[in-house]
Amino acid sequence: MALNKKPYKGTRDFFPADKRVQDYIFNKMRSSAEAFAFEGYEGPMLEEVALYKAKSGEELINEQIYSFEDRGNRFVAIRPEMTPTVARMVAQVHREIPKPIKWYSIPNLMRYEKPQRGRLREHWQFNCDIFGEVGRSSEIEILQLITHLFNSFGANSEHFEILINDREIVNIVFNDLMKIDEETSYKLYKIVDKAKKVKPEGLEKMISELNLSSEAEAIFKKYLSLQNFEELFSFLEEKGYGEKSNGFKELFQITSEIGLKDYLVYDPTIVRGLDYYTGIVFEVFDKNPENRRALCGGGAYANLLQIFNENPVPGVGFGLGDVTLTDFLITHKLMPDLSKNEVDLYLTFQSDRAVAKNFELANKVREMGFKSLNSLETIKFKKVFSNADKFGARFVSILGDKELDEGFFQVKNLATKESFDIKFSELDKLRELLNA
Amino acid sequence: MALNKKPYKGTRDFFPADKRVQDYIFNKMRSSAEAFAFEGYEGPMLEEVALYKAKSGEELINEQIYSFEDRGNRFVAIRPEMTPTVARMVAQVHREIPKPIKWYSIPNLMRYEKPQRGRLREHWQFNCDIFGEVGRSSEIEILQLITHLFNSFGANSEHFEILINDREIVNIVFNDLMKIDEETSYKLYKIVDKAKKVKPEGLEKMISELNLSSEAEAIFKKYLSLQNFEELFSFLEEKGYGEKSNGFKELFQITSEIGLKDYLVYDPTIVRGLDYYTGIVFEVFDKNPENRRALCGGGAYANLLQIFNENPVPGVGFGLGDVTLTDFLITHKLMPDLSKNEVDLYLTFQSDRAVAKNFELANKVREMGFKSLNSLETIKFKKVFSNADKFGARFVSILGDKELDEGFFQVKNLATKESFDIKFSELDKLRELLNA
């Protein structure tokens, strides 16, 4: 029986045109991170399951990770996310290296998902984190970096927005204003997470099942109705918690001053579940109403290193997956046409006697910094140009017996149709042609 | 109990300095492949085990792969090599796309190895393949590419050599000259593979256990003693098989003409085991006598697509692992110093009032194409320069209350110690400074 030619469920084959798209995206990610002086890192594809157990909820461990026992009876998993790995790595070195620590990575990750649009089992994720105590500034820089990255793809505030909240404020609302216990708070987080995904009746039902006091319920509903930063700040002011929200107010002011105002939208329903966040939490959303989905999520945390018995190192970071980002760029027509390879010179020859010379010329052209495609076999003259087009060549060269004997080759510019005879001893002329 | 901070056995954490080394190596690989007009591809981290079973020996399946059953009862494995994946991908598209198909990839792979110098459980491997019928030329181009890559690292014929053989010639020796049966041939391949790793007595013993005819044994020993192309060709000429070795002779002649003569060494013990090769087989070796190891291996094959019931598509390719290559570059002092990050401008401020301005300036500098590091918090003047050094900055800027009020900032060149006042309205002057 013939083998299946398709990739494993929920994973992708990246043929060259797909790989050029991936490279385009990854290069923008790297350039943005490096423009902000983030340094790249990488970790293992496998980690011990204990690491994920310590950091994440049981749901992830039980249902979503690819875990198994290795041949040495270690219980291991393919990395479903990068945060535990980066925390483990920072735990090793944070005492010795200068802070803030600004690191990025673009690992391949696997989760046991039911494949659907925007969600696959294997994806790549751009991860950026700033570790070390620098107050609100590191949160602002993370937001600035995300905006920089999206701008570098040609996306602006017509295309995306950053929905943002602050876990400190959520805590003020739940603990100080509503005065609810921890168990109810836990349930409220889950409800808030779902608030925009369910119908009003469904939300109403979930709230009523909590049996909150009427005051607490009113506060909660008022909270959920907040539409923007101004409403949030006056709500807190009214309740006597104006001063406690000064940090978030400062973030709002500075981001406005540095040109992020059009991107940032206060959203009370962004809490990022029961995750480890303690400061800001945010999600980047596609503004296309038919494609409303989170492209990126992140936030600030007080101490990811706790599980390693290390002193607290606060941080802020985000993860941005390649699948939803690719959809986003295509939907908004922001993806350049990368369907064809780009080659500077396609070197062909018409006689078997010319094979060695063609190899030699191809390499000389490479040494000048150009991409050269050697035809490797003799190509009939009438096929030369259709081949050149298929392979994405800008120029083509032709080398026959006559040329070989007289020491030159013909070079044609495929755009202008101009043709030039270039002597083997005068390749600098070729350089000028190819550079034009 | 605190969690283990170390990576899983046989895998590596790449801290920024390590990641810069990895990026340096990967960028050279990409540049070389693209200079030869190879196109990038990527495949899934997981494949079904059936794919590896069909392609590889049982040893790999039973002892070396990370395999497990997924939650849908599919028997899957983390990719231990890229060849089965690329064969699967080529099988999907080879009918529609122009040939030759020239593809490269740098996947992360896992094998269940006993970790040791040069051998880890997780590594990255540069894979290049040319698919499609182009005779000896594709073999020659693969050898040219490998040489180009090593040259681009600064390595030359003092540092490495390419040991090469041809499976067609091995077949002539075993089948036509020695006239042995398939089972003995199978054993001979294993012996040849080990010939240079065992002592002469050990080799002698293995050969005698085969009970070859004395003629066959003499031919085999003569074969193993061949030192170079010339000896090989006269040996075959003598035995009446001169013409049958014309293809390999042609490869030797053309590679000599195009400057590869100093790199290529004929070696009868290179056969690449029982693998699927049918044409040339080769291994790149470190010439340092204390570090003799294969850096790269590959060869030509008649039909990788057989397992998919596809028509034959011949090809030639190689795999080059990052672990041994890194050792090679370090041993030969060919690795540049990448211990520090490189930052164009470290932007610091002395007053909380300047925080927004510093964010704004940092971004403007990024828009000019420079890497800028925002200090994020106020930095005491005396710490500015030691920080700048730690973070690898070329220039540093200082912004205090006075500067803020008067609309400029100070920029210092850390190499020349020169200092400049740059007005916020004249950032083009900063561009000139940073470009210098």
Chai-1 contact restraints between the chains, C-beta under 6 A:
chainA,res_idxA,chainB,res_idxB,connection_type,confidence,min_distance_angstrom,max_distance_angstrom,comment,restraint_id
A,A2,B,F308,contact,1.0,0.0,6.0,A-B,restraint_1
A,A2,B,N309,contact,1.0,0.0,6.0,A-B,restraint_2
A,L3,B,A54,contact,1.0,0.0,6.0,A-B,restraint_3
A,L3,B,I307,contact,1.0,0.0,6.0,A-B,restraint_4
A,L3,B,F308,contact,1.0,0.0,6.0,A-B,restraint_5
A,K5,B,R88,contact,1.0,0.0,6.0,A-B,restraint_6
A,K5,B,A91,contact,1.0,0.0,6.0,A-B,restraint_7
A,K5,B,Q92,contact,1.0,0.0,6.0,A-B,restraint_8
A,K5,B,F308,contact,1.0,0.0,6.0,A-B,restraint_9
A,P7,B,P44,contact,1.0,0.0,6.0,A-B,restraint_10
A,Y8,B,P44,contact,1.0,0.0,6.0,A-B,restraint_11
A,Y8,B,L46,contact,1.0,0.0,6.0,A-B,restraint_12
A,Y8,B,E47,contact,1.0,0.0,6.0,A-B,restraint_13
A,Y8,B,E48,contact,1.0,0.0,6.0,A-B,restraint_14
A,T11,B,P44,contact,1.0,0.0,6.0,A-B,restraint_15
A,D13,B,G43,contact,1.0,0.0,6.0,A-B,restraint_16
A,D13,B,M89,contact,1.0,0.0,6.0,A-B,restraint_17
A,F14,B,Y41,contact,1.0,0.0,6.0,A-B,restraint_18
A,F14,B,E42,contact,1.0,0.0,6.0,A-B,restraint_19
A,P16,B,E39,contact,1.0,0.0,6.0,A-B,restraint_20
A,P16,B,Y41,contact,1.0,0.0,6.0,A-B,restraint_21
A,K19,B,G40,contact,1.0,0.0,6.0,A-B,restraint_22
A,K19,B,Y41,contact,1.0,0.0,6.0,A-B,restraint_23
A,K19,B,E42,contact,1.0,0.0,6.0,A-B,restraint_24
A,E34,B,K371,contact,1.0,0.0,6.0,A-B,restraint_25
A,A35,B,R366,contact,1.0,0.0,6.0,A-B,restraint_26
A,A35,B,K371,contact,1.0,0.0,6.0,A-B,restraint_27
A,A37,B,V343,contact,1.0,0.0,6.0,A-B,restraint_28
A,A37,B,K371,contact,1.0,0.0,6.0,A-B,restraint_29
A,A37,B,L373,contact,1.0,0.0,6.0,A-B,restraint_30
A,E39,B,P16,contact,1.0,0.0,6.0,A-B,restraint_31
A,E39,B,N341,contact,1.0,0.0,6.0,A-B,restraint_32
A,G40,B,K19,contact,1.0,0.0,6.0,A-B,restraint_33
A,Y41,B,F14,contact,1.0,0.0,6.0,A-B,restraint_34
A,Y41,B,P16,contact,1.0,0.0,6.0,A-B,restraint_35
A,Y41,B,K19,contact,1.0,0.0,6.0,A-B,restraint_36
A,E42,B,F14,contact,1.0,0.0,6.0,A-B,restraint_37
A,E42,B,K19,contact,1.0,0.0,6.0,A-B,restraint_38
A,G43,B,D13,contact,1.0,0.0,6.0,A-B,restraint_39
A,P44,B,P7,contact,1.0,0.0,6.0,A-B,restraint_40
A,P44,B,Y8,contact,1.0,0.0,6.0,A-B,restraint_41
A,P44,B,T11,contact,1.0,0.0,6.0,A-B,restraint_42
A,P44,B,E122,contact,1.0,0.0,6.0,A-B,restraint_43
A,M45,B,N108,contact,1.0,0.0,6.0,A-B,restraint_44
A,M45,B,E122,contact,1.0,0.0,6.0,A-B,restraint_45
A,L46,B,Y8,contact,1.0,0.0,6.0,A-B,restraint_46
A,E47,B,Y8,contact,1.0,0.0,6.0,A-B,restraint_47
A,E48,B,Y8,contact,1.0,0.0,6.0,A-B,restraint_48
A,A54,B,L3,contact,1.0,0.0,6.0,A-B,restraint_49
A,F68,B,F68,contact,1.0,0.0,6.0,A-B,restraint_50
A,R71,B,Y112,contact,1.0,0.0,6.0,A-B,restraint_51
A,R88,B,K5,contact,1.0,0.0,6.0,A-B,restraint_52
A,M89,B,D13,contact,1.0,0.0,6.0,A-B,restraint_53
A,A91,B,K5,contact,1.0,0.0,6.0,A-B,restraint_54
A,Q92,B,K5,contact,1.0,0.0,6.0,A-B,restraint_55
A,P98,B,K390,contact,1.0,0.0,6.0,A-B,restraint_56
A,N108,B,M45,contact,1.0,0.0,6.0,A-B,restraint_57
A,Y112,B,R71,contact,1.0,0.0,6.0,A-B,restraint_58
A,E122,B,P44,contact,1.0,0.0,6.0,A-B,restraint_59
A,E122,B,M45,contact,1.0,0.0,6.0,A-B,restraint_60
A,V134,B,L376,contact,1.0,0.0,6.0,A-B,restraint_61
A,V134,B,E377,contact,1.0,0.0,6.0,A-B,restraint_62
A,S137,B,L376,contact,1.0,0.0,6.0,A-B,restraint_63
A,S137,B,E377,contact,1.0,0.0,6.0,A-B,restraint_64
A,S138,B,L376,contact,1.0,0.0,6.0,A-B,restraint_65
A,I254,B,A356,contact,1.0,0.0,6.0,A-B,restraint_66
A,E257,B,A356,contact,1.0,0.0,6.0,A-B,restraint_67
A,I258,B,A356,contact,1.0,0.0,6.0,A-B,restraint_68
A,I258,B,F359,contact,1.0,0.0,6.0,A-B,restraint_69
A,I258,B,E360,contact,1.0,0.0,6.0,A-B,restraint_70
A,I307,B,L3,contact,1.0,0.0,6.0,A-B,restraint_71
A,F308,B,A2,contact,1.0,0.0,6.0,A-B,restraint_72
A,F308,B,L3,contact,1.0,0.0,6.0,A-B,restraint_73
A,F308,B,K5,contact,1.0,0.0,6.0,A-B,restraint_74
A,N309,B,A2,contact,1.0,0.0,6.0,A-B,restraint_75
A,N341,B,E39,contact,1.0,0.0,6.0,A-B,restraint_76
A,V343,B,A37,contact,1.0,0.0,6.0,A-B,restraint_77
A,A356,B,I254,contact,1.0,0.0,6.0,A-B,restraint_78
A,A356,B,E257,contact,1.0,0.0,6.0,A-B,restraint_79
A,A356,B,I258,contact,1.0,0.0,6.0,A-B,restraint_80
A,F359,B,I258,contact,1.0,0.0,6.0,A-B,restraint_81
A,E360,B,I258,contact,1.0,0.0,6.0,A-B,restraint_82
A,R366,B,A35,contact,1.0,0.0,6.0,A-B,restraint_83
A,K371,B,E34,contact,1.0,0.0,6.0,A-B,restraint_84
A,K371,B,A35,contact,1.0,0.0,6.0,A-B,restraint_85
A,K371,B,A37,contact,1.0,0.0,6.0,A-B,restraint_86
A,L373,B,A37,contact,1.0,0.0,6.0,A-B,restraint_87
A,L376,B,V134,contact,1.0,0.0,6.0,A-B,restraint_88
A,L376,B,S137,contact,1.0,0.0,6.0,A-B,restraint_89
A,L376,B,S138,contact,1.0,0.0,6.0,A-B,restraint_90
A,E377,B,V134,contact,1.0,0.0,6.0,A-B,restraint_91
A,E377,B,S137,contact,1.0,0.0,6.0,A-B,restraint_92
A,K390,B,P98,contact,1.0,0.0,6.0,A-B,restraint_93
